[in-house]
Amino acid sequence: MIARLLYGLLFCVLLPAMLIAWAWRLDHLHVAPELAARPTLGVALALVGFLVVAWAMLVLRTVGGGLPMNAFPPPRYVARGPYAIVSDPIYLGATLVVAGVALADGSGAGWRIVAPALLVAATALSLGYERPDLDRRFGTDRAKPWTALPPESDARPTARDAIGTWLGLFVPWLVGYEWIGHLPVAGAIDLMAGPEASWPVWDWTSPIYSSVYPVAVAAPWLAASRGALRRWRLDAQLGIALGFLAFLVLPFIATPRPFDPNGVLAFLQTIERGDGVGGRAAFPSFHTFWACMAALAIGERYPRARFALLVWALLVGASCATTGMHSVLDVAAGIVLTLVARARAPICRSLIAASEAIANGWREWRLGRMRVIAHGFFAGAAATVGVLVIGGFADSHGAAAIAIVALASLVGAALWGQFWVGSATLLRPFGYFGSVLGVAAAGAVLAFAGRADWSLVAAVAIAAPWIQAIGRLRCLMQGCCHGHRVERGGMVYRHPRSRVVALANLGGVPVHPTPLYSILANLVLGALLVRLASVGAPASMVVGAYLFLAGCVRFVEESRRGEPHTPVRGGLRLYQWCAIALAVLGVALTTIASPALGAPTWPSPTTLALAVAIGGIHVVAMGVDWPEGTRRFSRLV
């Protein structure tokens, strides 16, 4: 009873108080643009969120026979009430409450940082713990909510499939589009400011522009089959994710061209421009994307109409320019986005095939009793790139400070590996969280000595995702950080030297490609951090954002990993607990005042030489061993 009471206090009292304090502090630090308070709309939004949360909790109690507590889950599976519509109504409602309160109060930080961060953290908790736990307790073929993907089937889509797509795909896209599109764009580049600024607006093409709405809404209903709709939704989700990423990291906007308000169809133009935004993110054009996606979905069911649908989609794309709403580059990017989204399946297969080629491409060379393993060169490349990035943002601190941080990262990773997983089998493992602690310790010492400040640590944070992305190639070849068994969509390790084969006994069976997940996530994270630094965010905000997002990503990744030597505590893998601590620390660091990170410069010749040297040290540390040795640190495999 005491444990349940404390758990309830944590999530119902302490967490809301922390979110309020976080938003208040960030508002006073002016790290987010100001937001005009809209009390009526904000209170209504918060009330809706509160009612959703209350409804979901009531259903969990009456139907599930328990309380909304992950540590003490309800004994019965719940697929009624709000759970019949969405998987996580409590998290959705809580996010609406936070967003509503922020909007009512005019909290720019609450609206633009705290509410999205809560949604990201809740999503990580759901994907990294709750859904795997439900799979274990109730099976994977349990009842799914309306917003879930349709099953693989040749049957025609049902009304539920169409409504579920509207609620689970279009509504989240619309919310994200409006939220991201209204974010202030620092250093904006208006793609409409060139020759297109003088082009006329043909308001008679507005009906073509607006025709995308009914056709896109009808597309799920008119898909060829439930399986085709499933694949179409997955393709669309990839396109949405890439499009939103472009909105966030690229400073491109489109300012609609002036039009004649007295034209016959000017009212359509007025409606389209009714959000009051003079220039907003528009690259790529989602109008073009949805037209192309809808044409492809309907054309699969009605092959004879494919040409007409293609012509219509191209006309919609052209109308984006003729109505003055988008630049030609926006339209072209929308077409490219569609092509990439539709190539999702072959792209995934190619990435997994490439990962398998690396994973089974072990190479080693003997020099007497010493062995050089090919995967060490990936570690060297990662370290070299990392030092170059750090030097680009913090070269003023000098090569000595950068070298100390880089070497502390390596030493920390080695000590962490020895403490947690070092054994007679694994004589020289390395651990990511030890690297983080090593950097923190070195940064603290350098700061105490007056040789470092927030900018050096922020430079390391910006470099970290790129280091991880390249370093995971070593993980693939070595077989560390591998996933657990998966029914489909996995990769296969076969080389006898791989840890997957030698230690986990998972050779020849498909496993989650977790190093690949990490590579992709870190590429996204790296791009976001570079953009955050470029808009003049405080250095402490850059560091905090990295730790928070990296913690959320790692929490999910760990739920798919399958190394047998990783300890499990309280139902979570050790590194999931570490990921939680990392995310909480990241939130705390964002509340510290610090100057903005300066613009990057080309590293000095000294830093270039240092990058090569540090890379060489990492090649030796992570790729050279003595296979017959029995002393600690002597053997990598």
N, C-alpha and C positions, 0 to 999 in steps of 0.2 A: 504493500500500500504506500509506504514512504517513497519507494522508487517511482511509482506511478505519479505521485503528487509532485515530486521534484521534476519529473519529465514534463508534466503539464505546466509547471511554473516556468520551466525553461522556454518552452515554445509559445506559451500564451501570455507571459508577462515579461520575461527578460528579453526575448528576441524582439518583440515590438518596441520595447524601450530602447534597445540598441539601435534599431532602424531609425527611430525618431532622432536619437542623439547623433547618429551618423549624418542624416540629412541636415540637421541643424548646424553641425560643425562644417560640413562642406559648403553650405550656403554662406556661412560667415567667412570662409576662406575664398569665396567667389571663384570656385573651380568650375562652375557650370553657368551658362548664360541665364540671365533672369527670366522668370516665367510670369506672365500676367495671371493673377489669381482669377479663377472662375468658380466661385463658391457653389452655385446651384448645380452645375454639371459635376463638380468634384464630389459634393455630398451625395448626389444620386449614384455616381460610380462607386463610391465607397459603400453605400447602402446595398447596392446590388451584390458587391463582393461579399459583404458580411452575411447576407441572406444565403448566398451559395455555400459559404463555409458552414453556416448553421445547419442548412439542409443536409449537406454531406455528412456532418458529424452525427446528426440525428439518425440518418439511414445506417451508418456504421454501427450505431448502438442498437437499433431495433432489429436490423436484418443480419448484420455481421456478428452481433453479440459481444461487441468490444468497444474500445475507444480508439481514436485516431492517433495511435502511438506505435512507431516503428519497432521500438524495443519490446512492446507488448501488443502484437497485432491481433485483430479480431480473428477468432477461430474459423469463421465461415466467410467464404468468398462473397463479395457484394457486387451485383451487376444491376442494381435497381436505382431509382431516383436519379441523381446527377451522374452516378457512375454508369448509367446506361447510355449517357451522352459522351462524357469525356473520362479519361483514365484518372486524372488527378484534379478533381473539382476543388479540393481544399486549397491546393497551391494556386490554382487559377483565381479563386476568390480572394485569397490573401494578397495576391499581386494587384488585383483590382482595388482592394482597400487601400493599399499603400499608394497606388497611383492616384486614387480619388482624393485622399487626404493631401497629397502633394499638390494636386491641381487646385483644390479648394484653398490651400494656404499660400499658393504662389511660390512653392519651393522648387526652384529649378533643379537643384541637386536631387531632391526626392523624385521628381518626375523623370529626369534624364539619366540618373545614376543608380539611385537606391532601388526603385521599382524594377528596372531591367536586371540589376544584379540579383535581386531576390528571385526573379523568374529563372535566371541562369542557374543559381544555386539549387532551386527546387527541382529543375529539370535534371541536374546532375544527380541529386539524391534519388530521384525516381528511376533514372536509367542505371545508376550505379549500385542501387541496393533494392529498392522496392520491387521493381519488375523482375529481376532475377529471383528475389525471394518468393514472389507470387508464382513464378514458374516452378520453383522447387516444391511449393506447398500444394498448388492446385493444378499443375500441369500447364502445358503451352496451348492446349486446345480448349481452354476455358472460354466462357462467353466474353466477347469483346464489345466495347462501346461503339456507338454509331460512328464516331470519328475515326475509328481504326481503319486500316487498309482493308479493302475487300479481299476475299480469299482468291487463290488461283483457281479459276473455274471458267469453263466455256459458256456458262449461262449468261443471259443478258443482265445488265446492271438493274438492280431493284431501286425502288424509290428510296429505301434506306441508304443504299450506296450513294445515290446522288446527293441526298441531304447530308449524309456524313462527309462527303467531299466538300460541300459548301461550307459546312461548319468546321471541318478539320483542315481544310486547305485554303479556301478563299478568305474566310474571316481572319485567320491568323496573318495571311499575307496582307490583307487590307490594313489591319492594325499596324503591322510592322512597316508597311509602306508609308502610312501617314505619320507614324512616329519618327522613323528615320528621315523621311523626306522633309520634315519640319525642323530637323536639327540644324543649327547654324553651321555653315560651311566656312571654316577659316581659310583664307587664301583662295577663295573660290575662283575658278576659271570658267567663265561663261562661254559655252560652246556655241551660243547663239550670237556672240558679239562680233563675229567676222562678217563676211559678205552676206550671210543669211539674215542679218539684222535688217536689211533693207528689202527683203523679199516681201511680196504682198501676202495677205492672209485671205484665202478663199473660203469664206464661211459656208459656201454651198457644199463643201466636202465634210462639214461637221457631222452629218448623219452617218457617213462612212466611218468616221473616227469613233462615234458613239455606238456603232453597231457591234463592237467587240463585247460589250457588256452582256446582252442577251445570248449571244452565240457562245461565249465562254461559260456562262452559267448553264447552258443547255448541254455543253460538251460531255459532262459526266453521265448524263442520262442517255446520251446518244453514242456512248462508247461501244466498241464491238462486243465486248464481253467483260465479265467481272475481273478476269485476269488481266485483260488489256487496260481496264481502268486502274487496277492496282499498279501496273507498270507505268502508266501515264502519271499517276500521282507521285510515284517515286522520282520520275524524271522531272516533274514540275517542282518537287521539293528541292532537288539539286539546283535547278535554275533559280528558284527563289533565294536559296542560300548564297549562291554566287552573285546574284544581282544585288542583294543587300550588302554583301561584302564590298562590292564595287562602290556602292553608295557611301559606305563608311570610310574606305581608305583612299578613294580618288576624289579630288576637290573639284569635280565637274558639276556644273549646274546648267539649267536652261531657263532663261527668262523669256516667257511667252511674248511673242511679237504683238504690237498694238493692232487692234482690229476695229472695224467700223461697228459701233454698237447699234446702228440703225439698220443694219443688214437684215434680210429676210429671215435668216437662220441664226442671227446673232445671239438669240436667247440660249442656244446650245453652247455657244462659246462662253457666255456668261456663267452658265451652270458648271462647265468644265473648269473654269478659273475661279470658282466660288470659294476655294479654301483660303483666299487672301494672300497667297504666297507669290511674291514677285519673281523669285528665282529659287528653284529647289533642285535637289538631286534628281537627275533624269537619265543618267548614263549607267546602265542600258535602259532603253525604252521598254517598260513592262507592257505598255499598250501593244507594241509589236510582238513581244514575247507571247502574251496570252492569245493574240490573234493566230499566230503560227501554231501554238500548242493546241488550240481548239480545232483548227483546220486539220491537224494531223490526227487528233482523236476521232473526229467525226468521219474523216476520210477513210479511216481503217474499217469502219462499218459500212460505208457507202462508197465503194471504190470508183463508181462512175462519176461521183461528184468531186473527186479529188482535185481535178484541174480547176474546177470552178472555185473550190474552197481555197486553193493555193492563190488564185488570182485575187480573191477577196482579201486574203491575209496580206498580200503585197499592197493592195489598195489601202488597207488600214494603215500599213507602215508608211505609205506615201502620204496619207492624210495627216499623220503625225507632224509632217513638215509643212504641208499646205495649210493646216489650221494654225500654224505658228506655235504649236505646243512643244515640239521637240526639234532638235537639230538633226541633220542627216547622220552625224556620227552616233547619236543616240539610237536611231533606227537601225543602223548597221550593227551596233553592239547588241541590240535586241535580237536580231537574226542570228548572230554568232552565239548568243546565249542559248537560243533554242537548239541550235545544232549540237552544242556541248551537252545540254540537258538530255537530248534524245540519244546521245551516244553514251549515256550513263553506264549501261550494262557492259558494252565492250571496253569502256575505259576502266571499269572495275576489274574486269577479267585481265586486262593488260597490266594493271597495277599489281594484282595478285601474282600473275605470271612473272613479272619482273622481280617481285619480292621473293618468290620461290627460287628464281635463278640465283639471286644473291645468297639466299639462305643455304642453298645446296652447292654453292661455288667455293667451298673452302679451299684455300691454298696455303701451303706452308713450305718453308725452306730451312734446311738444317745447315748450321755453321758450327761444326763440331758438336759440343753438347748443347749449344744454344739453338733455339728455334725462332724463326721469324714467321708470324702468322699474318695473312693478308688483311684480316679485319682491323689490325692496328692502324692501317693507313687511313681508314675512315675516321678513327679517333684523331689522328693527326690533322686531317683536313678540317674536322670540326673545330679543333682548338685554334688552328691557324685563322680560320674565318672569324671565330669568336674574338680573338685578339685584335684583328683588323677592325671589326665593328666597334669594339670598346675604344680602340684608339681613335676611330673616327669621331666619337662623341666625347671622349675624355682624354685626348692626347695632351692637354695642358697639364695633367697631373704627372706626366713623366712616365718613361718606360719602366722605371723601377716599381712604381705603385701598381702599374698594370701587371707586371710580372708577378708581384707578390699575390695579387688577387687570383691570377690564373693558376699559380702553383698551389695556393691554398685550396682552390676548388678541387684540384686533383688529389691533394693529400686528404681533404675531408671526405671525398668519395671513397678513397681506399680505406680509411679508418672505419667509415660507416659499414662498408662491405665486410670488413673483418669482424666487426662487433655483432652484426646481425646474421650473416650467412656464411662467414668464413668457416671452413671445415677441412678435413683431410682430402675431400674431393674438390672443393673450391678454395684453393690456396690464395688466389688473388682476385676476389670480386670487387666491384665498384658499385657505389650507390648514389643515385641522384640527390637524395635528401642530405647526404653527407656533403655533397658539393655545395648545396645551398648554405649549410651551416659553415662550411669553410670560407665561403665568400663573405658571409656575415661577420665572422670572426676577424678576417683580414681587414674588412672595411672599418670595423670598430677600432682596431689597432691603428690603422692609418689615420682615421679621423682624430683619435686621441693625440697622435703625433703631429697633427696639422698637415698631413699629406693627402687628405681625401675629404670629399664632401658628398652631398647627395648625388651630384652629377656623375661621379664615378660609379656608384651603385646602380644608378639608373641606366648608365651605359651597359653595365653587365646584364641588367634585366632585358634590355633591348637585344643584346647578343644571345641571350640564353635560348630563345626558341630556335634560332638558326643553328646553334651548336647542337641542340637536341635533335633537330630534324636530320642533320648530317650524321650525328653520332648513332642514331637508331639504325643506320645501315650496318654499323658494327654489330649491333644487337641481332640483326637478322642473320648475319653470317655466323656469329658465335652461338646463337640459339638462346640467349638470355632474354628476359622480358617477354617470353612467348605467351600465347593464349592457351585457353583450355579447349577441349574438344568441342566441335560445332558440327551440326548436321550438314549444313551446306554453306557455301560462300567462304570457306576457309582456305588456308594454304597448307601445303604438305612439306614437312621436313624429312629428308631421307639420308643426309650425310651422317655417317657414324660418329664424326667428331662433334656434331652439334649437341648442345645441352638438351635439346628437345628429345633427341634419340637416346643419348647416353644416360641422362639423369631422370627425365620425366617419362621415358618409355612411351613416347607419343609419335615415334617415327612411323611414317606412312599413313597417318590418319589426319584428316583435316582439323585444323585448330584456328582459332581467331587470329588474324594477322595483326596483333596488337602493336608491333613496331610500326607497321604501316599506318594504323590509326594515329599513333603518336606523331609520325612525320607530318601527316596532313593537318592535324590539329595545331602543331607548332608552326607550320607555314602560315596558317590563318592568324594565329596569335602574334607571330612576328610582324605580319603586315599591319595588324591593328596597333601594335605598340609603336611602330615607326610613324604611323599617322598621328597617334596621340602625342608623340614627342614633337612632330612637325607643327602642331597647332599651338605650341607653347604651353602645354600642360606642365604643372609643377613636377619636378623630378621625383618627389615622394609619391605623387599620383601614378607616375609611370611604374615605379617599383611595386606599389600596392596593386595596381591593375594586373601586372604580370603574376604576382603571387596568387591573387584571387582567382584569375582565370586558369592559371596552370594547376592550381589546386582542384578546381572543378573538373578540368579535363582529366587529371590523373585519377581522381576518384572514380570516374566512369571507366577509364582504361583498366584500372586494377580489377574491376569486377569481371573483366573478360580474360584476365591473365591466369595462367595455370602452373606457375612454378611450384613444385611440391615443397620447397624449403621455406616459403614465405609464411611466417607465423600468422595465425588468425586469433584475434582478440575481440570478444564481445560481438561476434557475428560479422566483423569486418576484418579484412586483411590489414596487416600492420601498416602498409603504405596508404591505405584508405584513411586511417586515423591521421597519418602524417599529412595527407592531402587536405583534410579538414583543418588541421592546425595551420597549414600554409595559407588557405583561403581566409581564415579568421585573421591571421597576421597581416595579410594583404589589406583587408578592410581597415585595420587599425593604422597602418602606415599611411593610408590616404588622408587621414585626419591631421597629419603633421604638416605644418607650413614649410615650404621650401621654394627656392627660386626655380624658374623654368629652365629646362634643359636647352642648352644652346644648339644652334644649327650644326650639323656634322661637317667635318672637314676631312680632307685626304690625310691619312696617317703619315707621320714623318718617316724618313728613312730608318731612323732608329726603331720605330714601332714596327715597320715592315720586317726588319731583321729579327726583332723579338718574336713576331708572329711565326716566322719560320722555325726559330729555335724552340718555342713552346710547342709547336706542332711536332717537332722531332722528339721532344721529351714524351709527349703523349703516345707517339708511335711505339717507343720503347716500353713505356709503362703498360700499355694496353695491347701490345702486339708482339712482344719479345719475352720468351720465358725459357726455362730449363726443364724440359719434360720429365727427366729422370729425378729431379730434385724433390725433396720431401720437406724442406724448410718453408716456413711461412713466406708468402709472396713469390716463391720460386716458380710456381706453375700456374698457368692461366686456364688450362683444360684438365 
